[in-house]
Amino acid sequence: MADGRPVPRRNGSRAAASRSRSRVERQRSQLGSLLADLRTARGFTLRQVEEATDHAVSNAYLSQLEKGKVQKPSPNVLHCLAAAYAVPYEVLMEKAGYLLPPVEGEGKRPRRLGAFAIADLTAEEEEELLKYLAFIRSRKGTA
């Protein structure tokens, strides 16, 4: 600079890491998004889920899961949440990466959340239906 002060230099790798972190923080994981949608669809608060799991899953930990800050919860945590949300344990285990998704065309119908009876729904359509259900239920509370 003209006044003799050194020009601060930006470390490119630090800036890239910072951008990467903020991008990750903005995007929720598939598991986190599903957990948030399930909780909303059931009309539960974070504290109500904590109570429903007999305090096995704290509301703070569930919040971190939903925001994608925790990517791989223990199978025990997933089991407690599956029971609280009345969804198949295998669905949560698959979303967390513990189980491989079923292979289409092997005679087995893909695993689905129990609420959907339409055989040809894609995973994306299921997620959208959960979001819509949560929206409808949230509107009932305000009417």
DSSP file (Angstrom, degrees, kcal/mol; ACC not computed):
  #  RESIDUE AA STRUCTURE BP1 BP2  ACC     N-H-->O    O-->H-N    N-H-->O    O-->H-N    TCO  KAPPA ALPHA  PHI   PSI    X-CA   Y-CA   Z-CA
    1    1 A M    >         0   0    0      0, 0.0     3,-1.2     0, 0.0     6,-0.1   0.000 360.0 360.0 360.0 162.1    0.0    0.0    0.0
    2    2 A A  T 3   +     0   0    0      1,-0.2     0, 0.0     2,-0.1     0, 0.0   0.772 360.0  59.1 -70.0 -26.7    1.0    3.6   -0.5
    3    3 A D  T 3  S-     0   0    0      2,-0.1    -1,-0.2     1,-0.1     0, 0.0   0.393 117.2-107.1 -88.0   5.9    1.1    4.3    3.3
    4    4 A G  S <  S+     0   0    0     -3,-1.2    -2,-0.1     1,-0.3    -1,-0.1   0.320  76.5 131.3  92.8  -9.8    3.7    1.7    4.0
    5    5 A R        -     0   0    0      1,-0.1    -1,-0.3     0, 0.0    -2,-0.1  -0.560  63.7-108.3 -76.9 142.2    1.4   -0.9    5.7
    6    6 A P        -     0   0    0      0, 0.0    -1,-0.1     0, 0.0    -3,-0.0  -0.382  28.9-116.5 -68.9 147.7    1.7   -4.4    4.3
    7    7 A V        -     0   0    0     -2,-0.1     2,-0.1    -6,-0.1     0, 0.0  -0.733  31.9-119.4 -83.3 123.2   -1.1   -5.7    2.2
    8    8 A P        -     0   0    0      0, 0.0     2,-0.4     0, 0.0    -1,-0.1  -0.404  26.8-142.7 -64.8 137.4   -2.7   -8.7    4.0
    9    9 A R        -     0   0    0     -2,-0.1     2,-0.5     2,-0.0     0, 0.0  -0.822   5.9-135.2-103.7 141.5   -2.5  -11.8    1.9
   10   10 A R        -     0   0    0     -2,-0.4     2,-0.7     4,-0.0     3,-0.1  -0.819  14.2-131.6 -97.5 128.1   -5.3  -14.3    1.8
   11   11 A N     >  -     0   0    0     -2,-0.5     4,-2.1     1,-0.2     3,-0.3  -0.693  14.5-150.9 -78.2 115.9   -4.4  -17.9    2.0
   12   12 A G  H  > S+     0   0    0     -2,-0.7     4,-2.3     1,-0.2     5,-0.2   0.856  93.0  52.1 -58.7 -39.2   -6.3  -19.6   -0.8
   13   13 A S  H  > S+     0   0    0      2,-0.2     4,-2.2     1,-0.2    -1,-0.2   0.869 109.1  50.0 -69.7 -34.2   -6.6  -22.9    0.9
   14   14 A R  H  > S+     0   0    0     -3,-0.3     4,-2.5     2,-0.2    -2,-0.2   0.921 111.5  48.4 -66.7 -43.3   -8.1  -21.3    4.1
   15   15 A A  H  X S+     0   0    0     -4,-2.1     4,-2.4     1,-0.2    -2,-0.2   0.910 112.5  48.6 -63.6 -42.1  -10.6  -19.4    2.0
   16   16 A A  H  X S+     0   0    0     -4,-2.3     4,-2.4     2,-0.2    -1,-0.2   0.904 111.7  49.4 -64.6 -41.3  -11.6  -22.6    0.1
   17   17 A A  H  X S+     0   0    0     -4,-2.2     4,-2.5     2,-0.2    -2,-0.2   0.895 110.7  50.6 -64.7 -39.7  -11.9  -24.5    3.3
   18   18 A S  H  X S+     0   0    0     -4,-2.5     4,-2.4     2,-0.2    -2,-0.2   0.919 111.2  47.5 -64.7 -43.7  -14.1  -21.8    4.8
   19   19 A R  H  X S+     0   0    0     -4,-2.4     4,-2.1     1,-0.2    -2,-0.2   0.908 112.0  51.1 -62.4 -41.4  -16.3  -21.7    1.7
   20   20 A S  H  X S+     0   0    0     -4,-2.4     4,-2.3     2,-0.2    -2,-0.2   0.914 110.1  49.1 -62.8 -43.8  -16.6  -25.5    1.9
   21   21 A R  H  X S+     0   0    0     -4,-2.5     4,-2.6     1,-0.2    -2,-0.2   0.919 111.3  48.7 -62.0 -44.4  -17.6  -25.5    5.6
   22   22 A S  H  X S+     0   0    0     -4,-2.4     4,-1.6     1,-0.2    -1,-0.2   0.873 110.6  51.1 -66.8 -34.5  -20.2  -22.8    5.0
   23   23 A R  H  X S+     0   0    0     -4,-2.1     4,-1.6     2,-0.2    -1,-0.2   0.916 111.5  47.8 -65.6 -42.7  -21.6  -24.8    2.1
   24   24 A V  H  < S+     0   0    0     -4,-2.3    -2,-0.2     1,-0.2    -1,-0.2   0.899 110.0  52.8 -64.3 -40.9  -21.8  -28.0    4.2
   25   25 A E  H  < S+     0   0    0     -4,-2.6    -1,-0.2     1,-0.2    -2,-0.2   0.835 109.1  50.0 -65.1 -31.8  -23.4  -26.0    7.1
   26   26 A R  H  < S+     0   0    0     -4,-1.6     2,-0.5    -5,-0.2    -1,-0.2   0.821 103.7  67.1 -75.9 -30.4  -26.1  -24.8    4.7
   27   27 A Q  S  < S-     0   0    0     -4,-1.6     2,-0.3    -5,-0.1    -1,-0.0  -0.788  75.4-146.3 -96.1 128.6  -26.9  -28.2    3.3
   28   28 A R        -     0   0    0     -2,-0.5    40,-0.2     1,-0.1    39,-0.1  -0.641  25.3-108.6 -86.7 150.4  -28.5  -30.7    5.6
   29   29 A S     >  -     0   0    0     36,-0.3     4,-2.8    -2,-0.3     5,-0.2  -0.257  29.0-108.7 -68.3 163.6  -27.7  -34.3    5.1
   30   30 A Q  H  > S+     0   0    0      2,-0.2     4,-2.4     1,-0.2     5,-0.2   0.920 122.5  48.0 -59.2 -42.9  -30.2  -36.7    3.6
   31   31 A L  H  > S+     0   0    0     64,-0.4     4,-2.8     2,-0.2     5,-0.2   0.941 112.3  48.3 -63.7 -47.0  -30.6  -38.3    7.0
   32   32 A G  H  > S+     0   0    0      1,-0.2     4,-2.4     2,-0.2    -2,-0.2   0.904 112.3  48.8 -60.2 -42.6  -30.9  -34.9    8.8
   33   33 A S  H  X S+     0   0    0     -4,-2.8     4,-2.4     2,-0.2    -1,-0.2   0.913 112.3  48.4 -64.2 -43.0  -33.5  -33.7    6.3
   34   34 A L  H  X S+     0   0    0     -4,-2.4     4,-2.8    -5,-0.2     5,-0.2   0.924 111.3  50.1 -63.4 -44.2  -35.5  -36.9    6.7
   35   35 A L  H  X S+     0   0    0     -4,-2.8     4,-2.4     1,-0.2    -2,-0.2   0.908 111.6  48.1 -61.9 -42.0  -35.4  -36.7   10.5
   36   36 A A  H  X S+     0   0    0     -4,-2.4     4,-2.4    -5,-0.2    -1,-0.2   0.914 113.0  48.3 -64.7 -41.8  -36.5  -33.1   10.5
   37   37 A D  H  X S+     0   0    0     -4,-2.4     4,-2.7     2,-0.2    -2,-0.2   0.906 112.2  48.7 -65.3 -41.7  -39.4  -34.0    8.0
   38   38 A L  H  X S+     0   0    0     -4,-2.8     4,-1.9     2,-0.2    -2,-0.2   0.919 111.9  48.8 -63.9 -43.4  -40.5  -37.0   10.1
   39   39 A R  H  X>S+     0   0    0     -4,-2.4     5,-2.3    -5,-0.2     4,-0.6   0.929 114.4  45.4 -62.5 -44.9  -40.4  -34.9   13.3
   40   40 A T  H ><5S+     0   0    0     -4,-2.4     3,-0.8     1,-0.2    -2,-0.2   0.906 110.6  53.6 -65.3 -41.8  -42.5  -32.1   11.7
   41   41 A A  H 3<5S+     0   0    0     -4,-2.7    -1,-0.2     1,-0.3    -2,-0.2   0.845 110.4  47.3 -63.2 -33.2  -44.9  -34.6   10.1
   42   42 A R  H 3<5S-     0   0    0     -4,-1.9    -1,-0.3    -5,-0.2    -2,-0.2   0.577 113.0-121.9 -82.9  -9.8  -45.5  -36.2   13.5
   43   43 A G  T <<5 +     0   0    0     -3,-0.8     2,-0.3    -4,-0.6    -3,-0.2   0.757  60.3 148.7  76.9  24.1  -46.0  -32.7   15.1
   44   44 A F      < -     0   0    0     -5,-2.3    -1,-0.2    -6,-0.2     2,-0.2  -0.645  40.2-142.3 -92.4 146.7  -43.2  -33.2   17.6
   45   45 A T     >  -     0   0    0     -2,-0.3     4,-1.9     1,-0.1     5,-0.2  -0.553  36.1-102.7 -89.5 168.9  -40.9  -30.6   19.1
   46   46 A L  H  > S+     0   0    0      1,-0.2     4,-2.0    -2,-0.2     5,-0.1   0.909 124.8  50.0 -58.9 -41.6  -37.2  -31.5   19.7
   47   47 A R  H  > S+     0   0    0      1,-0.2     4,-2.2     2,-0.2    -1,-0.2   0.863 106.3  54.8 -67.3 -35.6  -38.0  -31.8   23.4
   48   48 A Q  H  > S+     0   0    0      2,-0.2     4,-2.5     1,-0.2    -1,-0.2   0.875 107.7  50.1 -65.9 -35.7  -41.0  -34.1   22.8
   49   49 A V  H  X S+     0   0    0     -4,-1.9     4,-1.7     2,-0.2    -2,-0.2   0.910 107.6  54.1 -66.8 -41.1  -38.7  -36.4   20.8
   50   50 A E  H  <>S+     0   0    0     -4,-2.0     5,-3.0     1,-0.2     7,-0.3   0.927 112.4  43.9 -56.8 -44.9  -36.3  -36.4   23.6
   51   51 A E  H ><5S+     0   0    0     -4,-2.2     3,-1.8     1,-0.2    -2,-0.2   0.897 109.8  55.7 -67.0 -40.2  -39.1  -37.5   26.0
   52   52 A A  H 3<5S+     0   0    0     -4,-2.5    -1,-0.2     1,-0.3    -2,-0.2   0.769 108.5  48.7 -64.9 -25.3  -40.4  -40.1   23.5
   53   53 A T  T ><5S-     0   0    0     -4,-1.7     3,-1.7     4,-0.2    -1,-0.3   0.219 117.7-113.0 -96.4  14.6  -37.0  -41.7   23.4
   54   54 A D  T < 5S-     0   0    0     -3,-1.8    -3,-0.2     1,-0.3    -2,-0.1   0.877  72.2 -59.4  53.0  40.5  -36.8  -41.7   27.2
   55   55 A H  T 3 <S+     0   0    0     -5,-3.0    -1,-0.3     2,-0.2     3,-0.2   0.615 108.9 123.8  65.9  15.8  -33.9  -39.2   27.0
   56   56 A A  S <  S+     0   0    0     -3,-1.7     2,-0.5    -6,-0.3    -2,-0.1   0.795  79.0  39.3 -71.8 -27.2  -31.8  -41.6   24.9
   57   57 A V  S    S-     0   0    0     -7,-0.3    -1,-0.2    -8,-0.2    -2,-0.2  -0.964  88.4-143.9-124.1 112.4  -31.6  -38.8   22.2
   58   58 A S     >  -     0   0    0     -2,-0.5     4,-2.5    -3,-0.2     5,-0.2  -0.352  20.3-119.8 -73.3 156.2  -31.2  -35.3   23.6
   59   59 A N  H  > S+     0   0    0      1,-0.2     4,-2.0     2,-0.2    -1,-0.1   0.855 115.1  53.2 -63.9 -33.4  -33.0  -32.4   21.9
   60   60 A A  H  > S+     0   0    0      2,-0.2     4,-1.9     1,-0.2    -1,-0.2   0.914 110.0  46.6 -67.3 -42.4  -29.6  -30.8   21.3
   61   61 A Y  H  > S+     0   0    0      2,-0.2     4,-2.3     1,-0.2    -2,-0.2   0.908 111.6  51.4 -66.6 -41.3  -28.2  -33.9   19.7
   62   62 A L  H  X S+     0   0    0     -4,-2.5     4,-2.8     1,-0.2    -1,-0.2   0.895 107.5  53.5 -62.3 -39.7  -31.3  -34.3   17.5
   63   63 A S  H  X S+     0   0    0     -4,-2.0     4,-1.8     1,-0.2    -1,-0.2   0.914 108.9  48.8 -60.2 -43.0  -30.9  -30.7   16.4
   64   64 A Q  H  <>S+     0   0    0     -4,-1.9     5,-2.0     2,-0.2     6,-1.2   0.890 111.2  50.6 -64.5 -38.8  -27.3  -31.4   15.3
   65   65 A L  H ><5S+     0   0    0     -4,-2.3     3,-1.3     1,-0.2   -36,-0.3   0.944 110.3  48.9 -61.6 -48.0  -28.5  -34.5   13.4
   66   66 A E  H 3<5S+     0   0    0     -4,-2.8    -1,-0.2     1,-0.3    -2,-0.2   0.827 110.9  50.1 -64.1 -32.4  -31.2  -32.5   11.6
   67   67 A K  T 3<5S-     0   0    0     -4,-1.8    -1,-0.3    -5,-0.2    -2,-0.2   0.491 115.0-115.2 -85.0  -3.3  -28.8  -29.8   10.6
   68   68 A G  T < 5S+     0   0    0     -3,-1.3    -3,-0.2    -4,-0.5    -2,-0.1   0.585  82.6 122.3  81.9   9.7  -26.3  -32.3    9.3
   69   69 A K  S   <S+     0   0    0     -5,-2.0     2,-0.5    -6,-0.2    -4,-0.2   0.781  76.2  46.8 -75.4 -25.9  -23.6  -31.5   11.9
   70   70 A V        +     0   0    0     -6,-1.2    -2,-0.2     1,-0.1    -1,-0.2  -0.978  68.3 176.0-113.5 119.8  -23.6  -35.1   13.0
   71   71 A Q        +     0   0    0     -2,-0.5    -1,-0.1     1,-0.2   -40,-0.1   0.758  68.9  36.8 -96.0 -27.7  -23.5  -37.4    9.9
   72   72 A K        -     0   0    0     25,-0.0    -1,-0.2   -41,-0.0    24,-0.0  -0.675  68.7-176.2-133.3  78.7  -23.3  -40.9   11.4
   73   73 A P        -     0   0    0      0, 0.0    23,-0.0     0, 0.0     5,-0.0  -0.291  39.8 -89.8 -69.2 161.8  -25.3  -41.4   14.6
   74   74 A S     >  -     0   0    0      1,-0.1     4,-2.1     4,-0.0     3,-0.3  -0.319  31.4-114.7 -69.5 154.5  -25.1  -44.7   16.4
   75   75 A P  H  > S+     0   0    0      0, 0.0     4,-2.3     0, 0.0     5,-0.1   0.834 117.6  59.4 -56.9 -31.9  -27.5  -47.5   15.5
   76   76 A N  H  > S+     0   0    0      2,-0.2     4,-2.1     1,-0.2     5,-0.2   0.915 104.8  47.8 -63.8 -42.5  -28.9  -47.3   19.0
   77   77 A V  H  > S+     0   0    0     -3,-0.3     4,-2.4     1,-0.2    -1,-0.2   0.922 112.3  49.7 -62.8 -44.1  -29.8  -43.6   18.4
   78   78 A L  H  X S+     0   0    0     -4,-2.1     4,-2.6     1,-0.2    -2,-0.2   0.873 108.6  53.2 -63.9 -36.5  -31.4  -44.6   15.1
   79   79 A H  H  X S+     0   0    0     -4,-2.3     4,-2.0     2,-0.2    -1,-0.2   0.924 109.6  47.8 -64.2 -44.3  -33.4  -47.4   16.7
   80   80 A C  H  X S+     0   0    0     -4,-2.1     4,-2.2     1,-0.2    -2,-0.2   0.908 114.1  46.8 -62.3 -43.0  -34.8  -45.0   19.3
   81   81 A L  H  X S+     0   0    0     -4,-2.4     4,-2.5     2,-0.2    -2,-0.2   0.888 109.0  54.3 -68.6 -38.6  -35.7  -42.4   16.6
   82   82 A A  H  X>S+     0   0    0     -4,-2.6     5,-2.0     1,-0.2     4,-0.9   0.912 110.9  46.6 -60.6 -41.9  -37.3  -45.1   14.4
   83   83 A A  H  <5S+     0   0    0     -4,-2.0     3,-0.4     2,-0.2    -2,-0.2   0.917 112.9  48.8 -65.9 -43.1  -39.5  -46.2   17.3
   84   84 A A  H  <5S+     0   0    0     -4,-2.2    -2,-0.2     1,-0.2    -1,-0.2   0.870 119.3  38.1 -65.2 -37.0  -40.5  -42.6   18.2
   85   85 A Y  H  <5S-     0   0    0     -4,-2.5    -1,-0.2    -5,-0.1    -2,-0.2   0.489 105.5-126.9 -93.2  -4.2  -41.4  -41.8   14.6
   86   86 A A  T  <5 +     0   0    0     -4,-0.9    -3,-0.2    -3,-0.4    28,-0.2   0.919  64.4 131.4  56.8  47.5  -42.9  -45.2   13.9
   87   87 A V      < -     0   0    0     -5,-2.0    -1,-0.2    -6,-0.2    -2,-0.1  -0.894  68.6 -82.8-122.6 157.2  -40.8  -45.8   10.8
   88   88 A P    >>  -     0   0    0      0, 0.0     4,-1.1     0, 0.0     3,-1.0  -0.369  30.9-137.3 -61.1 132.3  -38.8  -48.9    9.9
   89   89 A Y  H 3> S+     0   0    0      1,-0.2     4,-2.3     2,-0.2     3,-0.2   0.855 102.5  63.0 -55.0 -38.5  -35.4  -48.9   11.6
   90   90 A E  H 3> S+     0   0    0      1,-0.2     4,-2.4     2,-0.2    -1,-0.2   0.822  95.7  59.0 -60.8 -32.8  -33.8  -50.1    8.3
   91   91 A V  H <> S+     0   0    0     -3,-1.0     4,-2.2     2,-0.2    -1,-0.2   0.937 109.7  42.0 -63.1 -46.3  -34.8  -46.9    6.6
   92   92 A L  H  X S+     0   0    0     -4,-1.1     4,-2.0     2,-0.2    -2,-0.2   0.885 113.1  53.5 -69.1 -37.9  -32.9  -44.8    9.0
   93   93 A M  H  <>S+     0   0    0     -4,-2.3     5,-2.4     1,-0.2     6,-1.1   0.886 110.2  48.5 -62.9 -37.9  -29.9  -47.2    9.0
   94   94 A E  H ><5S+     0   0    0     -4,-2.4     3,-1.2     4,-0.2    -2,-0.2   0.932 110.5  49.4 -66.9 -46.5  -29.9  -46.9    5.2
   95   95 A K  H 3<5S+     0   0    0     -4,-2.2   -64,-0.4     1,-0.3    -2,-0.2   0.824 109.6  53.0 -63.0 -31.1  -29.9  -43.1    5.2
   96   96 A A  T 3<5S-     0   0    0     -4,-2.0    -1,-0.3    -5,-0.2    -2,-0.2   0.564 119.5-111.8 -81.5  -7.9  -27.1  -43.1    7.8
   97   97 A G  T < 5S+     0   0    0     -3,-1.2    -3,-0.2    -4,-0.4    -2,-0.1   0.559  88.3 113.3  92.2   7.8  -25.0  -45.3    5.5
   98   98 A Y  S   <S+     0   0    0     -5,-2.4     2,-0.4    -6,-0.2    -4,-0.2   0.810  78.4  39.6 -80.5 -30.1  -25.0  -48.4    7.6
   99   99 A L  S    S-     0   0    0     -6,-1.1    -2,-0.2    -9,-0.2    -1,-0.1  -0.908  83.9-121.0-119.2 146.8  -27.1  -50.4    5.1
  100  100 A L        -     0   0    0     -2,-0.4     3,-0.1     1,-0.1    -6,-0.1  -0.596  39.1-102.9 -79.1 146.4  -26.9  -50.5    1.3
  101  101 A P        -     0   0    0      0, 0.0    -1,-0.1     0, 0.0   -10,-0.0  -0.371  47.2 -93.6 -65.6 150.6  -30.1  -49.5   -0.5
  102  102 A P        -     0   0    0      0, 0.0     2,-0.5     0, 0.0    -3,-0.0  -0.326  40.4-111.8 -64.7 148.6  -32.1  -52.5   -1.8
  103  103 A V    >   -     0   0    0     -3,-0.1     3,-1.0     3,-0.1     5,-0.3  -0.708  30.8-125.8 -85.0 126.0  -31.3  -53.4   -5.5
  104  104 A E  T 3  S+     0   0    0     -2,-0.5     5,-0.1     1,-0.2    -1,-0.0  -0.377  89.5  29.7 -67.0 146.6  -34.3  -52.7   -7.8
  105  105 A G  T 3  S+     0   0    0      3,-0.4    -1,-0.2     1,-0.1     4,-0.1   0.524  81.0 111.7  85.4   5.7  -35.5  -55.6   -9.9
  106  106 A E  S <  S-     0   0    0     -3,-1.0     3,-0.1     2,-0.4    -2,-0.1   0.085  99.3 -96.6 -97.3  24.0  -34.5  -58.4   -7.5
  107  107 A G  S    S+     0   0    0      1,-0.2     2,-0.4     0, 0.0    -3,-0.1   0.290  95.9 109.3  83.9 -13.1  -38.1  -59.3   -6.8
  108  108 A K  S    S-     0   0    0     -5,-0.3    -3,-0.4     3,-0.0    -2,-0.4  -0.815  71.0-124.7 -98.9 137.0  -38.2  -57.2   -3.7
  109  109 A R        -     0   0    0     -2,-0.4     3,-0.1     1,-0.1    -5,-0.0  -0.575  40.2 -99.5 -72.1 139.2  -40.1  -54.0   -3.5
  110  110 A P        -     0   0    0      0, 0.0    -1,-0.1     0, 0.0     2,-0.1  -0.265  45.7 -95.1 -59.1 147.8  -37.9  -51.1   -2.4
  111  111 A R        -     0   0    0     -3,-0.1     2,-0.3   -21,-0.0    -3,-0.0  -0.403  52.0-177.8 -64.0 138.1  -38.1  -50.2    1.3
  112  112 A R        -     0   0    0     -2,-0.1     2,-0.3    -3,-0.1   -21,-0.1  -0.939  37.0 -96.0-134.7 156.4  -40.6  -47.4    1.9
  113  113 A L    >   -     0   0    0     -2,-0.3     3,-2.0     1,-0.1   -26,-0.1  -0.588  48.0-115.1 -66.7 137.3  -41.8  -45.4    4.8
  114  114 A G  T 3  S+     0   0    0      1,-0.3    -1,-0.1    -2,-0.3   -27,-0.1   0.654 106.0  70.7 -54.9 -21.9  -45.0  -47.2    5.8
  115  115 A A  T 3  S+     0   0    0      1,-0.1     2,-0.7     2,-0.0    -1,-0.3   0.664  83.6  78.6 -73.7 -15.3  -47.3  -44.2    4.9
  116  116 A F    <   +     0   0    0     -3,-2.0    -1,-0.1     1,-0.1     5,-0.0  -0.841  44.3 169.7-105.9 116.2  -46.9  -44.6    1.2
  117  117 A A        +     0   0    0     -2,-0.7     2,-0.6     3,-0.0    -1,-0.1   0.472  47.1 107.8 -99.3  -4.2  -48.8  -47.3   -0.6
  118  118 A I    >   -     0   0    0      1,-0.2     3,-1.2     2,-0.0    -2,-0.0  -0.661  60.5-152.6 -78.8 118.6  -48.1  -46.1   -4.2
  119  119 A A  T 3  S+     0   0    0     -2,-0.6    -1,-0.2     1,-0.3    -3,-0.0   0.744  84.7  51.5 -68.2 -26.1  -45.6  -48.7   -5.5
  120  120 A D  T 3  S+     0   0    0      2,-0.0    -1,-0.3    -3,-0.0     2,-0.2   0.118  73.4 132.0-105.7  24.6  -43.8  -46.6   -8.0
  121  121 A L    <   -     0   0    0     -3,-1.2     2,-0.1     4,-0.1    -5,-0.0  -0.529  50.1-136.0 -71.4 138.1  -42.8  -43.6   -5.9
  122  122 A T     >  -     0   0    0     -2,-0.2     4,-2.2     1,-0.1     5,-0.2  -0.474  25.6-107.1 -84.3 166.2  -39.2  -42.5   -6.2
  123  123 A A  H  > S+     0   0    0      1,-0.2     4,-2.2     2,-0.2     5,-0.1   0.884 122.6  52.8 -60.3 -38.4  -37.2  -41.6   -3.1
  124  124 A E  H  > S+     0   0    0      1,-0.2     4,-2.3     2,-0.2    -1,-0.2   0.896 107.8  50.5 -65.1 -39.8  -37.4  -37.9   -4.0
  125  125 A E  H  > S+     0   0    0      2,-0.2     4,-2.5     1,-0.2    -2,-0.2   0.894 108.7  52.1 -65.7 -38.8  -41.2  -38.1   -4.3
  126  126 A E  H  X S+     0   0    0     -4,-2.2     4,-2.2     2,-0.2    -2,-0.2   0.935 109.9  48.7 -60.1 -45.9  -41.4  -39.8   -0.9
  127  127 A E  H  X S+     0   0    0     -4,-2.2     4,-2.1     1,-0.2    -2,-0.2   0.905 111.6  49.5 -61.5 -41.6  -39.3  -36.9    0.6
  128  128 A E  H  X S+     0   0    0     -4,-2.3     4,-2.5     1,-0.2    -1,-0.2   0.891 109.1  52.3 -66.0 -39.0  -41.6  -34.3   -1.1
  129  129 A L  H  X S+     0   0    0     -4,-2.5     4,-2.8     2,-0.2    -1,-0.2   0.899 108.4  51.1 -63.2 -39.6  -44.7  -36.0    0.2
  130  130 A L  H  X S+     0   0    0     -4,-2.2     4,-2.4     2,-0.2    -2,-0.2   0.919 110.9  48.3 -61.9 -42.9  -43.3  -35.9    3.8
  131  131 A K  H  X S+     0   0    0     -4,-2.1     4,-2.2     2,-0.2    -2,-0.2   0.908 112.5  48.4 -63.8 -41.1  -42.5  -32.2    3.4
  132  132 A Y  H  X S+     0   0    0     -4,-2.5     4,-2.8     2,-0.2    -2,-0.2   0.916 110.4  51.2 -65.8 -42.5  -46.1  -31.6    2.1
  133  133 A L  H  X S+     0   0    0     -4,-2.8     4,-2.6     1,-0.2     5,-0.2   0.914 109.9  50.1 -59.6 -43.2  -47.6  -33.6    4.9
  134  134 A A  H  X S+     0   0    0     -4,-2.4     4,-2.1     1,-0.2    -1,-0.2   0.900 110.9  50.2 -61.5 -40.3  -45.6  -31.6    7.4
  135  135 A F  H  X S+     0   0    0     -4,-2.2     4,-1.9     2,-0.2    -2,-0.2   0.936 111.2  47.6 -63.0 -47.3  -46.8  -28.4    5.7
  136  136 A I  H  X S+     0   0    0     -4,-2.8     4,-1.6     1,-0.2    -2,-0.2   0.919 113.4  48.1 -60.9 -44.3  -50.5  -29.5    5.9
  137  137 A R  H  X S+     0   0    0     -4,-2.6     4,-1.2     1,-0.2    -1,-0.2   0.853 108.9  53.5 -67.6 -32.8  -50.1  -30.5    9.5
  138  138 A S  H  X S+     0   0    0     -4,-2.1     4,-0.7    -5,-0.2    -1,-0.2   0.863 107.0  52.4 -69.4 -33.5  -48.5  -27.2   10.4
  139  139 A R  H >X S+     0   0    0     -4,-1.9     4,-1.1     1,-0.2     3,-0.7   0.846 102.6  58.5 -69.3 -33.9  -51.4  -25.3    8.8
  140  140 A K  H 3< S+     0   0    0     -4,-1.6     3,-0.3     1,-0.2    -1,-0.2   0.859 102.5  55.1 -63.2 -34.1  -53.9  -27.2   10.9
  141  141 A G  H 3< S+     0   0    0     -4,-1.2    -1,-0.2     1,-0.2    -2,-0.2   0.741 111.0  43.9 -70.7 -22.5  -52.2  -26.0   14.0
  142  142 A T  H <<        0   0    0     -4,-0.7    -1,-0.2    -3,-0.7    -2,-0.2   0.573 360.0 360.0 -97.9 -11.1  -52.6  -22.3   12.9
  143  143 A A     <        0   0    0     -4,-1.1    -1,-0.2    -3,-0.3    -2,-0.1   0.488 360.0 360.0 -77.4 360.0  -56.2  -22.5   11.7
